[in-house]
């Protein structure tokens, strides 16, 4: 019997970042599903894929921080690439959002398309359709998602600063 190939999905990254944002706080799939706008069954499938990939511990509760950092730093832009698109109204991401917006001056803005957004900029398709709303509910998650987008679309300087900020938020220090 041949087993099915385990392939990472973009929302797996969103879920891993959400778990990382909890820190040592206990979390439950139901509340995570509600906060992210992702079904509980998709959360469960995602956790299984992440266990298989070695990005989460065998119990499915703790992110393997070094593995996640390596994947984000060296693999994300190849597995889930993104190019800035048309100018739209949305929510700032990448270097246009905290924490990079205070470190990088730019006249170009990157946004996740969102009808209730207040900024116009080049569109960046989020890793999952519910990302804009999930980010607005959770400031820690928003920062991590924006930093990940800097890795997906940023230039060398943005990527370098994003890695420093991600390391800090994952608990690696400087």
N, CA, C and O atoms as a DFTB+ gen file, in Angstrom:
696 C
 N C O
     1  1       0.842      -1.186       0.000
     2  2       0.000       0.000       0.000
     3  2       0.884       1.245       0.000
     4  3       1.764       1.390       0.849
     5  1       0.652       2.111      -0.924
     6  2       1.436       3.329      -1.032
     7  2       0.751       4.438      -0.241
     8  3      -0.451       4.667      -0.377
     9  1       1.535       5.117       0.585
    10  2       0.945       6.197       1.370
    11  2       0.941       7.491       0.557
    12  3       1.736       7.669      -0.366
    13  1       0.030       8.382       0.923
    14  2      -0.128       9.646       0.211
    15  2       1.040      10.590       0.525
    16  3       1.497      10.665       1.665
    17  1       1.508      11.295      -0.482
    18  2       2.576      12.275      -0.316
    19  2       2.118      13.404       0.595
    20  3       1.037      13.958       0.397
    21  1       2.919      13.748       1.583
    22  2       2.610      14.863       2.480
    23  2       3.175      16.143       1.872
    24  3       4.389      16.274       1.716
    25  1       2.310      17.076       1.533
    26  2       2.723      18.331       0.914
    27  2       2.260      19.483       1.789
    28  3       1.082      19.570       2.136
    29  1       3.179      20.364       2.144
    30  2       2.839      21.524       2.960
    31  2       1.896      22.440       2.183
    32  3       1.962      22.535       0.957
    33  1       1.031      23.102       2.916
    34  2       0.068      24.037       2.356
    35  2       0.368      25.428       2.926
    36  3       0.894      25.523       4.034
    37  1       0.053      26.494       2.210
    38  2       0.360      27.830       2.729
    39  2      -0.242      28.103       4.110
    40  3       0.375      28.778       4.934
    41  1      -1.445      27.581       4.361
    42  2      -2.037      27.856       5.665
    43  2      -1.336      27.114       6.804
    44  3      -1.549      27.438       7.972
    45  1      -0.505      26.127       6.477
    46  2       0.303      25.470       7.518
    47  2       1.235      26.485       8.174
    48  3       1.471      26.434       9.381
    49  1       1.757      27.400       7.377
    50  2       2.645      28.440       7.906
    51  2       1.869      29.368       8.827
    52  3       2.360      29.751       9.889
    53  1       0.652      29.730       8.419
    54  2      -0.195      30.597       9.247
    55  2      -0.451      29.924      10.594
    56  3      -0.368      30.574      11.637
    57  1      -0.756      28.648      10.578
    58  2      -1.050      27.903      11.811
    59  2       0.196      27.793      12.683
    60  3       0.117      27.975      13.898
    61  1       1.331      27.502      12.087
    62  2       2.584      27.433      12.860
    63  2       2.922      28.781      13.494
    64  3       3.368      28.833      14.640
    65  1       2.713      29.860      12.763
    66  2       2.978      31.193      13.315
    67  2       2.005      31.516      14.446
    68  3       2.382      32.153      15.430
    69  1       0.759      31.078      14.306
    70  2      -0.224      31.305      15.371
    71  2       0.210      30.559      16.634
    72  3       0.153      31.116      17.730
    73  1       0.638      29.316      16.489
    74  2       1.111      28.545      17.648
    75  2       2.314      29.238      18.271
    76  3       2.405      29.354      19.493
    77  1       3.238      29.700      17.431
    78  2       4.426      30.405      17.939
    79  2       4.020      31.676      18.678
    80  3       4.659      32.050      19.661
    81  1       2.964      32.344      18.213
    82  2       2.529      33.589      18.861
    83  2       1.971      33.345      20.262
    84  3       1.949      34.258      21.087
    85  1       1.522      32.129      20.534
    86  2       1.019      31.804      21.868
    87  2       2.136      31.725      22.903
    88  3       1.877      31.844      24.100
    89  1       3.373      31.527      22.455
    90  2       4.476      31.357      23.401
    91  2       4.252      30.109      24.230
    92  3       4.003      29.036      23.681
    93  1       4.336      30.235      25.551
    94  2       4.144      29.082      26.436
    95  2       2.685      28.920      26.859
    96  3       2.353      27.995      27.600
    97  1       1.825      29.804      26.397
    98  2       0.391      29.761      26.726
    99  2      -0.259      28.529      26.088
   100  3       0.037      28.193      24.941
   101  1      -1.138      27.864      26.827
   102  2      -1.852      26.706      26.306
   103  2      -2.854      27.151      25.247
   104  3      -3.446      28.224      25.363
   105  1      -3.045      26.331      24.217
   106  2      -3.984      26.670      23.158
   107  2      -4.802      25.441      22.778
   108  3      -4.423      24.306      23.067
   109  1      -5.935      25.697      22.122
   110  2      -6.832      24.631      21.709
   111  2      -7.211      24.826      20.248
   112  3      -7.316      25.953      19.764
   113  1      -7.414      23.709      19.553
   114  2      -7.721      23.780      18.128
   115  2      -8.986      24.580      17.839
   116  3      -9.031      25.323      16.859
   117  1     -10.004      24.441      18.668
   118  2     -11.275      25.120      18.406
   119  2     -11.110      26.636      18.403
   120  3     -11.564      27.314      17.481
   121  1     -10.455      27.166      19.444
   122  2     -10.283      28.622      19.501
   123  2      -9.329      29.105      18.409
   124  3      -9.487      30.206      17.882
   125  1      -8.337      28.275      18.073
   126  2      -7.426      28.645      16.986
   127  2      -8.198      28.709      15.669
   128  3      -8.025      29.649      14.893
   129  1      -9.037      27.726      15.419
   130  2      -9.827      27.689      14.188
   131  2     -10.696      28.936      14.083
   132  3     -10.787      29.546      13.017
   133  1     -11.332      29.314      15.182
   134  2     -12.181      30.509      15.177
   135  2     -11.362      31.771      14.919
   136  3     -11.773      32.633      14.143
   137  1     -10.212      31.878      15.567
   138  2      -9.366      33.060      15.420
   139  2      -8.766      33.210      14.034
   140  3      -8.560      34.323      13.551
   141  1      -8.488      32.079      13.397
   142  2      -7.845      32.118      12.080
   143  2      -8.829      32.046      10.917
   144  3      -8.464      32.330       9.776
   145  1     -10.067      31.669      11.201
   146  2     -11.022      31.496      10.106
   147  2     -10.690      30.279       9.262
   148  3     -10.922      30.267       8.053
   149  1     -10.143      29.255       9.909
   150  2      -9.785      27.990       9.260
   151  2     -10.537      26.890      10.011
   152  3     -10.570      26.903      11.241
   153  1     -11.130      25.952       9.303
   154  2     -11.911      24.911       9.969
   155  2     -11.044      24.047      10.875
   156  3      -9.837      23.917      10.667
   157  1     -11.688      23.454      11.895
   158  2     -10.966      22.586      12.818
   159  2     -10.360      21.387      12.098
   160  3      -9.265      20.946      12.445
   161  1     -11.058      20.861      11.107
   162  2     -10.520      19.705      10.381
   163  2      -9.263      20.103       9.603
   164  3      -8.317      19.321       9.512
   165  1      -9.250      21.317       9.041
   166  2      -8.047      21.790       8.343
   167  2      -6.900      22.037       9.315
   168  3      -5.741      21.797       8.977
   169  1      -7.210      22.514      10.520
   170  2      -6.180      22.701      11.543
   171  2      -5.559      21.348      11.857
   172  3      -4.336      21.225      11.925
   173  1      -6.399      20.331      12.050
   174  2      -5.928      18.986      12.380
   175  2      -5.044      18.414      11.264
   176  3      -3.975      17.866      11.535
   177  1      -5.488      18.544      10.027
   178  2      -4.695      18.062       8.886
   179  2      -3.362      18.804       8.812
   180  3      -2.321      18.204       8.543
   181  1      -3.405      20.105       9.051
   182  2      -2.205      20.922       9.010
   183  2      -1.191      20.485      10.072
   184  3       0.005      20.382       9.801
   185  1      -1.687      20.232      11.274
   186  2      -0.797      19.789      12.353
   187  2      -0.137      18.460      11.992
   188  3       1.037      18.245      12.296
   189  1      -0.885      17.571      11.346
   190  2      -0.304      16.291      10.917
   191  2       0.789      16.499       9.877
   192  3       1.831      15.848       9.934
   193  1       0.558      17.406       8.924
   194  2       1.589      17.689       7.913
   195  2       2.828      18.301       8.563
   196  3       3.957      17.968       8.205
   197  1       2.603      19.192       9.517
   198  2       3.726      19.853      10.185
   199  2       4.512      18.882      11.061
   200  3       5.731      19.008      11.179
   201  1       3.829      17.912      11.678
   202  2       4.524      16.866      12.436
   203  2       5.400      16.059      11.479
   204  3       6.571      15.804      11.763
   205  1       4.823      15.660      10.344
   206  2       5.546      14.865       9.354
   207  2       6.790      15.608       8.859
   208  3       7.839      15.001       8.643
   209  1       6.664      16.913       8.683
   210  2       7.774      17.736       8.189
   211  2       8.785      18.088       9.282
   212  3       9.843      18.645       8.989
   213  1       8.471      17.770      10.526
   214  2       9.381      18.087      11.627
   215  2       9.320      19.542      12.066
   216  3      10.266      20.055      12.663
   217  1       8.202      20.209      11.769
   218  2       8.045      21.612      12.142
   219  2       7.291      21.789      13.460
   220  3       7.220      22.890      14.007
   221  1       6.735      20.695      13.954
   222  2       6.024      20.715      15.229
   223  2       6.330      19.399      15.946
   224  3       6.599      18.386      15.301
   225  1       6.289      19.417      17.267
   226  2       6.626      18.214      18.041
   227  2       5.595      17.105      17.805
   228  3       4.498      17.373      17.315
   229  1       5.944      15.865      18.152
   230  2       5.039      14.733      17.904
   231  2       3.664      14.865      18.568
   232  3       2.697      14.276      18.085
   233  1       3.558      15.620      19.655
   234  2       2.259      15.817      20.306
   235  2       1.427      16.880      19.586
   236  3       0.228      17.001      19.835
   237  1       2.051      17.641      18.705
   238  2       1.341      18.651      17.934
   239  2       1.029      19.917      18.699
   240  3       0.091      20.635      18.352
   241  1       1.802      20.205      19.738
   242  2       1.523      21.383      20.568
   243  2       2.635      22.426      20.548
   244  3       2.393      23.594      20.853
   245  1       3.836      22.021      20.198
   246  2       4.986      22.920      20.306
   247  2       5.722      23.023      18.966
   248  3       6.090      22.015      18.363
   249  1       5.924      24.247      18.521
   250  2       6.650      24.485      17.268
   251  2       8.129      24.177      17.472
   252  3       8.725      24.563      18.478
   253  1       8.701      23.489      16.520
   254  2      10.144      23.240      16.520
   255  2      10.775      24.507      15.925
   256  3      10.894      24.650      14.709
   257  1      11.167      25.405      16.803
   258  2      11.536      26.772      16.409
   259  2      12.687      26.825      15.414
   260  3      12.624      27.579      14.443
   261  1      13.729      26.045      15.636
   262  2      14.868      26.089      14.726
   263  2      14.471      25.593      13.333
   264  3      14.859      26.181      12.324
   265  1      13.707      24.520      13.288
   266  2      13.250      23.993      11.995
   267  2      12.373      25.015      11.276
   268  3      12.516      25.230      10.073
   269  1      11.460      25.648      12.027
   270  2      10.594      26.659      11.412
   271  2      11.420      27.837      10.901
   272  3      11.200      28.320       9.791
   273  1      12.363      28.292      11.707
   274  2      13.211      29.408      11.284
   275  2      13.978      29.063      10.011
   276  3      14.045      29.877       9.090
   277  1      14.554      27.869       9.952
   278  2      15.298      27.452       8.755
   279  2      14.385      27.407       7.535
   280  3      14.764      27.847       6.450
   281  1      13.182      26.873       7.722
   282  2      12.251      26.811       6.598
   283  2      11.861      28.203       6.127
   284  3      11.852      28.479       4.927
   285  1      11.536      29.086       7.076
   286  2      11.156      30.446       6.706
   287  2      12.301      31.159       6.003
   288  3      12.097      31.828       4.990
   289  1      13.501      31.014       6.542
   290  2      14.651      31.742       6.018
   291  2      15.089      31.234       4.645
   292  3      15.415      32.028       3.762
   293  1      15.095      29.925       4.468
   294  2      15.698      29.372       3.256
   295  2      14.715      28.743       2.260
   296  3      15.060      28.573       1.091
   297  1      13.502      28.394       2.699
   298  2      12.604      27.683       1.802
   299  2      11.322      28.390       1.416
   300  3      10.783      28.160       0.333
   301  1      10.834      29.243       2.290
   302  2       9.514      29.841       2.100
   303  2       9.347      30.534       0.752
   304  3       8.345      30.325       0.069
   305  1      10.312      31.348       0.368
   306  2      10.170      32.123      -0.872
   307  2      10.148      31.241      -2.120
   308  3       9.686      31.669      -3.178
   309  1      10.651      30.003      -1.994
   310  2      10.638      29.084      -3.135
   311  2       9.371      28.230      -3.151
   312  3       8.859      27.885      -4.216
   313  1       8.872      27.893      -1.964
   314  2       7.696      27.038      -1.864
   315  2       6.404      27.841      -2.033
   316  3       5.458      27.378      -2.671
   317  1       6.368      29.053      -1.455
   318  2       5.184      29.913      -1.532
   319  2       5.586      31.296      -2.032
   320  3       5.454      32.277      -1.301
   321  1       6.081      31.387      -3.282
   322  2       6.552      32.672      -3.813
   323  2       5.399      33.648      -4.035
   324  3       4.239      33.259      -4.170
   325  1       5.758      34.913      -4.067
   326  2       4.764      35.954      -4.301
   327  2       5.447      37.143      -4.957
   328  3       6.569      37.505      -4.603
   329  1       4.762      37.738      -5.906
   330  2       5.227      38.963      -6.552
   331  2       4.173      40.038      -6.301
   332  3       2.977      39.754      -6.365
   333  1       4.602      41.267      -6.016
   334  2       3.636      42.347      -5.825
   335  2       2.756      42.521      -7.062
   336  3       3.226      42.453      -8.198
   337  1       1.457      42.749      -6.807
   338  2       0.498      42.876      -7.895
   339  2      -0.047      44.282      -8.037
   340  3       0.633      45.258      -7.722
   341  1      -1.263      44.379      -8.507
   342  2      -1.926      45.651      -8.770
   343  2      -2.091      46.473      -7.492
   344  3      -2.077      45.931      -6.387
   345  1      -2.244      47.772      -7.659
   346  2      -2.484      48.663      -6.523
   347  2      -3.946      48.510      -6.093
   348  3      -4.871      48.668      -6.889
   349  1      -4.120      48.200      -4.812
   350  2      -5.458      47.976      -4.246
   351  2      -5.528      48.572      -2.840
   352  3      -4.516      48.989      -2.277
   353  1      -6.726      48.603      -2.293
   354  2      -6.934      49.013      -0.898
   355  2      -6.759      47.760      -0.041
   356  3      -7.220      46.677      -0.399
   357  1      -6.075      47.932       1.114
   358  2      -5.892      46.770       1.956
   359  2      -5.223      47.081       3.275
   360  3      -5.213      48.219       3.746
   361  1      -4.662      46.032       3.860
   362  2      -3.989      46.103       5.156
   363  2      -2.493      45.964       4.913
   364  3      -2.065      45.031       4.234
   365  1      -1.689      46.878       5.458
   366  2      -0.245      46.835       5.226
   367  2       0.395      45.509       5.638
   368  3       0.008      44.898       6.634
   369  1       1.376      45.079       4.856
   370  2       2.158      43.889       5.155
   371  2       3.604      44.114       4.733
   372  3       3.935      45.166       4.186
   373  1       4.450      43.150       4.978
   374  2       5.873      43.205       4.655
   375  2       6.500      44.441       5.310
   376  3       6.279      44.684       6.497
   377  1       7.271      45.217       4.559
   378  2       7.948      46.386       5.132
   379  2       6.996      47.561       5.393
   380  3       7.396      48.566       5.981
   381  1       5.756      47.435       4.962
   382  2       4.767      48.504       5.174
   383  2       4.056      48.380       6.525
   384  3       3.297      49.268       6.912
   385  1       4.304      47.280       7.239
   386  2       3.663      47.032       8.537
   387  2       4.726      46.952       9.632
   388  3       5.915      46.786       9.359
   389  1       4.261      47.074      10.885
   390  2       5.174      46.911      12.023
   391  2       5.676      45.464      12.033
   392  3       4.923      44.559      11.674
   393  1       6.885      45.234      12.420
   394  2       7.858      46.161      12.965
   395  2       8.800      46.776      11.918
   396  3       9.594      47.653      12.258
   397  1       8.728      46.342      10.669
   398  2       9.685      46.830       9.667
   399  2       9.412      48.248       9.198
   400  3      10.331      48.921       8.733
   401  1       8.173      48.723       9.304
   402  2       7.859      50.056       8.789
   403  2       8.642      51.148       9.519
   404  3       8.866      52.223       8.963
   405  1       9.058      50.883      10.752
   406  2       9.857      51.850      11.508
   407  2      11.341      51.790      11.151
   408  3      12.105      52.687      11.508
   409  1      11.744      50.740      10.453
   410  2      13.161      50.544      10.134
   411  2      13.481      50.767       8.660
   412  3      14.638      50.969       8.291
   413  1      12.456      50.729       7.832
   414  2      12.657      50.850       6.388
   415  2      11.773      51.964       5.848
   416  3      10.552      51.927       6.000
   417  1      12.386      52.942       5.225
   418  2      11.630      54.011       4.584
   419  2      11.394      53.617       3.130
   420  3      12.320      53.244       2.410
   421  1      10.152      53.707       2.722
   422  2       9.806      53.331       1.357
   423  2       8.578      54.105       0.911
   424  3       7.674      54.374       1.702
   425  1       8.559      54.458      -0.362
   426  2       7.390      55.128      -0.912
   427  2       6.390      54.115      -1.450
   428  3       5.230      54.452      -1.689
   429  1       6.834      52.874      -1.641
   430  2       5.913      51.839      -2.112
   431  2       5.355      51.073      -0.915
   432  3       6.075      50.739       0.026
   433  1       4.059      50.807      -0.980
   434  2       3.398      50.072       0.096
   435  2       2.942      48.724      -0.428
   436  3       2.528      48.595      -1.580
   437  1       3.023      47.713       0.445
   438  2       2.505      46.385       0.139
   439  2       1.327      46.135       1.064
   440  3       1.404      46.404       2.263
   441  1       0.237      45.621       0.507
   442  2      -0.964      45.368       1.305
   443  2      -1.579      44.016       0.940
   444  3      -1.431      43.519      -0.177
   445  1      -2.274      43.443       1.927
   446  2      -3.161      42.318       1.638
   447  2      -4.469      42.937       1.169
   448  3      -5.006      43.796       1.868
   449  1      -4.999      42.546       0.034
   450  2      -6.273      43.111      -0.415
   451  2      -7.361      42.886       0.647
   452  3      -7.559      41.771       1.128
   453  1      -8.054      43.969       0.997
   454  2      -9.085      43.884       2.028
   455  2      -9.993      45.096       1.868
   456  3      -9.531      46.235       1.937
   457  1     -11.272      44.856       1.656
   458  2     -12.220      45.943       1.370
   459  2     -12.252      47.011       2.454
   460  3     -12.440      48.188       2.147
   461  1     -12.075      46.629       3.708
   462  2     -12.122      47.588       4.810
   463  2     -10.755      48.192       5.107
   464  3     -10.604      48.930       6.081
   465  1      -9.755      47.885       4.276
   466  2      -8.411      48.410       4.480
   467  2      -8.350      49.911       4.314
   468  3      -9.216      50.512       3.678
   469  1      -7.326      50.514       4.887
   470  2      -7.202      51.975       4.866
   471  2      -5.990      52.459       4.065
   472  3      -5.773      53.664       3.937
   473  1      -5.211      51.534       3.531
   474  2      -3.984      51.888       2.817
   475  2      -4.069      51.362       1.389
   476  3      -4.574      50.267       1.142
   477  1      -3.561      52.169       0.450
   478  2      -3.464      51.701      -0.937
   479  2      -2.023      51.292      -1.193
   480  3      -1.083      51.999      -0.828
   481  1      -1.871      50.148      -1.820
   482  2      -0.537      49.658      -2.133
   483  2      -0.602      48.474      -3.068
   484  3      -1.680      48.023      -3.456
   485  1       0.579      47.975      -3.426
   486  2       0.643      46.808      -4.301
   487  2       0.151      45.593      -3.536
   488  3       0.517      45.381      -2.380
   489  1      -0.684      44.797      -4.193
   490  2      -1.286      43.653      -3.518
   491  2      -0.293      42.508      -3.340
   492  3       0.487      42.180      -4.234
   493  1      -0.353      41.925      -2.170
   494  2       0.387      40.721      -1.834
   495  2      -0.674      39.700      -1.439
   496  3      -1.413      39.914      -0.477
   497  1      -0.753      38.609      -2.163
   498  2      -1.746      37.593      -1.846
   499  2      -1.325      36.913      -0.539
   500  3      -0.226      36.364      -0.457
   501  1      -2.183      36.944       0.478
   502  2      -1.817      36.338       1.762
   503  2      -1.715      34.819       1.652
   504  3      -2.221      34.215       0.706
   505  1      -1.053      34.215       2.635
   506  2      -0.889      32.767       2.647
   507  2      -2.229      32.030       2.749
   508  3      -2.332      30.869       2.351
   509  1      -3.234      32.693       3.272
   510  2      -4.571      32.106       3.378
   511  2      -5.574      33.259       3.300
   512  3      -5.293      34.341       3.815
   513  1      -6.733      33.058       2.672
   514  2      -7.675      34.162       2.486
   515  2      -8.107      34.884       3.768
   516  3      -8.396      36.080       3.724
   517  1      -8.156      34.195       4.890
   518  2      -8.617      34.823       6.131
   519  2      -7.514      35.558       6.886
   520  3      -7.764      36.096       7.964
   521  1      -6.305      35.590       6.343
   522  2      -5.172      36.231       7.033
   523  2      -5.448      37.690       7.423
   524  3      -5.157      38.054       8.562
   525  1      -5.986      38.537       6.554
   526  2      -6.200      39.931       6.982
   527  2      -7.064      40.049       8.244
   528  3      -6.721      40.791       9.164
   529  1      -8.171      39.325       8.284
   530  2      -9.046      39.403       9.452
   531  2      -8.388      38.785      10.682
   532  3      -8.516      39.322      11.783
   533  1      -7.688      37.668      10.514
   534  2      -6.999      37.027      11.637
   535  2      -5.920      37.954      12.192
   536  3      -5.736      38.041      13.407
   537  1      -5.214      38.640      11.312
   538  2      -4.147      39.550      11.736
   539  2      -4.710      40.729      12.526
   540  3      -4.092      41.187      13.487
   541  1      -5.872      41.215      12.125
   542  2      -6.474      42.338      12.839
   543  2      -6.924      41.959      14.250
   544  3      -7.072      42.827      15.109
   545  1      -7.141      40.666      14.488
   546  2      -7.561      40.180      15.809
   547  2      -6.380      39.894      16.735
   548  3      -6.561      39.796      17.949
   549  1      -5.172      39.758      16.179
   550  2      -4.021      39.302      16.961
   551  2      -2.758      40.042      16.505
   552  3      -2.197      39.737      15.453
   553  1      -2.320      41.010      17.304
   554  2      -1.167      41.843      16.935
   555  2       0.118      41.036      16.784
   556  3       0.909      41.304      15.880
   557  1       0.340      40.052      17.656
   558  2       1.556      39.232      17.560
   559  2       1.572      38.442      16.252
   560  3       2.589      38.378      15.563
   561  1       0.435      37.845      15.927
   562  2       0.329      37.086      14.676
   563  2       0.518      38.015      13.482
   564  3       1.195      37.654      12.520
   565  1      -0.073      39.208      13.533
   566  2       0.045      40.183      12.448
   567  2       1.520      40.480      12.168
   568  3       1.951      40.463      11.015
   569  1       2.285      40.751      13.213
   570  2       3.707      41.046      13.017
   571  2       4.434      39.872      12.375
   572  3       5.229      40.065      11.455
   573  1       4.171      38.662      12.848
   574  2       4.835      37.479      12.277
   575  2       4.454      37.291      10.808
   576  3       5.313      36.998       9.978
   577  1       3.185      37.457      10.490
   578  2       2.744      37.301       9.101
   579  2       3.357      38.369       8.190
   580  3       3.751      38.073       7.063
   581  1       3.435      39.605       8.679
   582  2       4.048      40.678       7.898
   583  2       5.533      40.410       7.676
   584  3       6.059      40.659       6.591
   585  1       6.204      39.901       8.709
   586  2       7.631      39.559       8.580
   587  2       7.829      38.428       7.578
   588  3       8.777      38.448       6.792
   589  1       6.945      37.453       7.606
   590  2       7.023      36.351       6.643
   591  2       6.821      36.867       5.222
   592  3       7.476      36.399       4.291
   593  1       5.919      37.827       5.054
   594  2       5.742      38.411       3.722
   595  2       6.987      39.168       3.273
   596  3       7.284      39.213       2.079
   597  1       7.716      39.759       4.210
   598  2       8.980      40.415       3.848
   599  2       9.964      39.384       3.309
   600  3      10.767      39.698       2.430
   601  1       9.913      38.163       3.822
   602  2      10.773      37.096       3.301
   603  2      10.300      36.650       1.916
   604  3      11.114      36.269       1.075
   605  1       9.008      36.696       1.682
   606  2       8.458      36.261       0.396
   607  2       8.691      37.273      -0.719
   608  3       8.932      36.882      -1.861
   609  1       8.624      38.576      -0.407
   610  2       8.667      39.589      -1.465
   611  2       9.753      40.642      -1.296
   612  3       9.970      41.456      -2.193
   613  1      10.435      40.633      -0.160
   614  2      11.377      41.704       0.131
   615  2      12.698      41.600      -0.596
   616  3      13.056      40.568      -1.162
   617  1      13.404      42.709      -0.556
   618  2      14.773      42.748      -1.069
   619  2      15.693      42.256       0.035
   620  3      15.232      41.934       1.131
   621  1      16.982      42.195      -0.240
   622  2      17.948      41.639       0.714
   623  2      17.876      42.313       2.088
   624  3      17.900      41.627       3.110
   625  1      17.789      43.629       2.123
   626  2      17.752      44.356       3.400
   627  2      16.495      44.006       4.205
   628  3      16.574      43.759       5.409
   629  1      15.339      43.986       3.538
   630  2      14.093      43.641       4.226
   631  2      14.156      42.221       4.776
   632  3      13.729      41.962       5.902
   633  1      14.692      41.300       3.971
   634  2      14.800      39.902       4.408
   635  2      15.716      39.775       5.616
   636  3      15.414      39.045       6.561
   637  1      16.825      40.481       5.581
   638  2      17.782      40.443       6.693
   639  2      17.134      40.948       7.982
   640  3      17.255      40.313       9.029
   641  1      16.453      42.078       7.907
   642  2      15.776      42.636       9.085
   643  2      14.628      41.738       9.543
   644  3      14.395      41.589      10.743
   645  1      13.918      41.146       8.596
   646  2      12.804      40.262       8.946
   647  2      13.297      39.048       9.724
   648  3      12.664      38.639      10.698
   649  1      14.413      38.471       9.308
   650  2      14.963      37.305      10.016
   651  2      15.344      37.690      11.442
   652  3      15.067      36.938      12.376
   653  1      15.963      38.831      11.619
   654  2      16.333      39.296      12.966
   655  2      15.086      39.417      13.835
   656  3      15.081      38.985      14.987
   657  1      14.031      40.005      13.281
   658  2      12.787      40.196      14.033
   659  2      12.083      38.863      14.317
   660  3      11.540      38.666      15.404
   661  1      12.093      37.964      13.352
   662  2      11.472      36.641      13.563
   663  2      12.225      35.887      14.649
   664  3      11.610      35.290      15.533
   665  1      13.553      35.911      14.586
   666  2      14.358      35.237      15.625
   667  2      13.992      35.769      17.005
   668  3      13.829      34.997      17.950
   669  1      13.864      37.062      17.118
   670  2      13.515      37.675      18.394
   671  2      12.137      37.184      18.868
   672  3      11.969      36.853      20.041
   673  1      11.169      37.138      17.970
   674  2       9.827      36.742      18.349
   675  2       9.719      35.249      18.634
   676  3       8.836      34.825      19.380
   677  1      10.595      34.459      18.056
   678  2      10.600      33.013      18.339
   679  2      11.429      32.674      19.577
   680  3      11.462      31.524      20.015
   681  1      12.094      33.676      20.130
   682  2      12.838      33.457      21.377
   683  2      14.305      33.127      21.200
   684  3      14.922      32.559      22.101
   685  1      14.878      33.472      20.052
   686  2      16.295      33.198      19.820
   687  2      17.198      34.320      20.310
   688  3      18.415      34.142      20.370
   689  1      16.634      35.468      20.660
   690  2      17.474      36.606      21.047
   691  2      18.129      37.200      19.807
   692  3      17.702      36.943      18.681
   693  1      19.179      38.003      20.027
   694  2      19.826      38.655      18.879
   695  2      21.176      38.099      18.615
   696  3      21.853      38.538      17.684
